[in-house]
Amino acid sequence: MLLSSLVAQASPLTEQQIQQLQGVVSQLNPIQQAWVSGYLAASAQLAGGSAPQAAASAAPASSLTILYGSQTGNARHVAEQLANAAKAKQWAVKVLDMADYKANQLKQERFLTIVTSTYGEGEPPENAEAFYKFLFSKKAPKLNGLKYAVLGLGDTSYEFFCKTAQDFDERLAELGGVSLQQRQDLDVDYEAQAESWNQQLIKALEPELNAASEPAGAQVIAWPGQTASATSTFSKQNPFHAELYANQKITGRDSTKDVRHIEISLEGSDIRYQPGDALGVYFLNDPAIVREILLGAAIASNTPVQLAEHKLTVEEALLEHLELTQSYPAFVEKYAAATRNDALQALAVDKAALRAYLADRQIIDIIRDHPGLLTAQQLVDALRKQQPRLYSIASSQAEVEEEVHLTVAVVRYDAYGQPHLGGASGFLAERLAEGERIKVFVEHNDNFRLPANDDTPVIMVGPGTGIAPFRAFLQEREQRDASGDNWLFFGNPHFTQDFIYQVELQRYLKQGLLSKLDVAFSRDQAEKVYVQDKLRKQGAELFAWLERGAHLYICGDGNRMAKDVHQALLDIIQQHGQRSAEQAETYLDELKQAKRYQKDVY
């Protein structure tokens, strides 16, 4: 039974005790909740005369600690795979979200592995920020007894490829740690290399942990990622073939944006999700683009190729398995070598010029610019595996049951004399008909969650399609009959064209579920107005909400909007909280630590 729905009639607790328990639990992170659960179980056993089992928090000194910093879930999955391999060796192992790790425990660690992605301009992912700051602060301890390993996940399309992993590796060494295994920086098609790296690390750890471990029966420590309630067998590696129910354009005819409300059936999958989770979507590439590529290279569509361990036709590989939308340096290098194109090879050497060239070009643009002949296998080998696109879920399962809703901005632009569409968004908007099927899976995000206590106020900042998870939040709060206030900040260019979900939001406002709604339509007046401007205008009341325990959420563009909103929050705290710039930063850091300031940015 969910704590939020606990009632006195269904438990041995009094109503007052339930309220007190809800208040305490809402302030705990998952690790703290697990510790409290073990403590209470042990206490109950003692009360009944039974000897308590070893507490989960009392990890052996020889345990392996695995920390992950993950923006999209990939690093978490790799960390959990490593933990499973360690568990098979009967080693004591902990795998933790960096946001849940108590940094003061670092000096006690003997064996540590970090798996992390990199976000933006070489920055740590959201859940790794606090630990990253601690490690590079004066508070970081000497780690002379530590043996560690670092694995980086990234995208070579970005200038600061795997920089966070590099930073962690260098800093742990500076503090006295000894590397067990050379750091590896992996591109988006990382799965096979990550598995190999994990296996090598297990071999490196064997003489260390086998010698230090207890005899048979050594404790194996579980981790928050394991959930007994997860009954579905579907995942990123085994997606569900779901039916498209609806595809509705929700921006006006004259809007500069094409935003779709997508409804997908999950019937028969047993897939469960929570508000704040994302839906992973696999898509088919545009058949017209595939035909143009094959014709240009004089490759027959039925030519057999080898893709990893699978044999299939080159047409099948291009349609379903390979990346044809997002461009990346590795393709340029491999394609240039295969076609012996001197101009492209020279471009590949100049990293800055190459990034500029690839900025708004898709794979087809590169091939159009530099046509050449190559074999079907050379073409396949030059391309990387298609990665699913993640979309914030725009529905609460408590309301829509065996459905999942998305709010999708269609990537559509003209360049180099040709129209261009995004991979997944173009497939959903233009090529997938209602009633047809699409491969999907749920990516859980425990760092973007509603407060457990339904009395807690909530502030949501979600311009554009950033409104998606907040539609789910509001549906969930309505279904739970939550009494906490809800305040939404929404922005888009024009009121008449771009006020997506307007009817629903106005209904929530009229009913009282939405306590406050502030909108910023940037192009409806001479001076542009954005959500951060609305935040500043409401600064006094917003700070008052934070002071009475409100949770604050931001969803949307991470490059500009989220940074502008963060700065506005700092200004508000300084002005209305009468704090210095440094104290305002500390205030927001403390909110993050308490999971009262959460972001879902892209």
Beta strands, then each sheet from edge to edge (+ up, - down):
strand 1: 64-69
strand 2: 93-97
strand 3: 111-117
strand 4: 147-153
strand 5: 178-179
strand 6: 184-186
strand 7: 240-249
strand 8: 259-265
strand 9: 278-281
strand 10: 304-307
strand 11: 310-313
strand 12: 389-392
strand 13: 403-409
strand 14: 412-415
strand 15: 418-421
strand 16: 437-443
strand 17: 458-461
strand 18: 486-492
strand 19: 516-521
strand 20: 551-556
strand 21: 597-601
sheet 1: 2+ 1+ 3+ 4+ 5+
sheet 2: 2+ 1+ 3+ 4+ 6+
sheet 3: 12+ 9- 16+ 7- 8+ 13-
sheet 4: 10+ 11-
sheet 5: 14+ 15-
sheet 6: 19+ 18+ 17+ 20+ 21+
end
